[in-house]
Amino acid sequence: MIARLKEERQHVYNYAVYDKDEPLVEFNIVLSNGWTAGFSAIEIDEQHIKNVAKQYNSDFPITKIQVEQKTLNTLLQTQLNHIKTLDILAIDIEGGELKCLNGLDLNKYRPRVILIESGGGSKPYIEDVGGYLENNGYILDVALSYNLFYVDARNNQ
């Protein structure tokens, strides 16, 4: 799959993005029609897979692979060190959004807008992410379906 993406796009990095750097972590790839389904992740909710499988009347086999884990800080300091500002940061990692945010220095890299995809997320999970962002100076600007748009309150006054 990564090879296929690299053929189609200029910059493709094969890392799990989370709260700390690790040499290798187990990553769950959920397959659907020969392509990954929309909920491959480090930590995966088995009940969510069962619910989706029931909804689509299809099995979603899981393949476990080992992949290097990096924080957003590490990626921005190494492979993406030409990036000095972030206008929009979109995070859609199937329940790992808060851990991903914990790996980003919001004082050094201060996105103007942070988009969190919260599909399938429980209310406490969504409240945890929102609370974290609000404690770091962001406010929820708009919620469109399962997409939550937080804006930097410091720059929107």
Secondary structure, 3 states (H helix, E strand, C coil): CHHHHHHHCCCCCCCEECCCCEEEEEEEEEEECCEECCCCECCCCHHHHHHHHHHHCCCCCEEEEEEEEECHHHHHHCCCCCCCCCCEEEECCCCCHHHHHHCCCCCCCCCCEEEEECCCCCHHHHHHHHHHHHHCCEEEEEEECCEEEEEEHHHCC
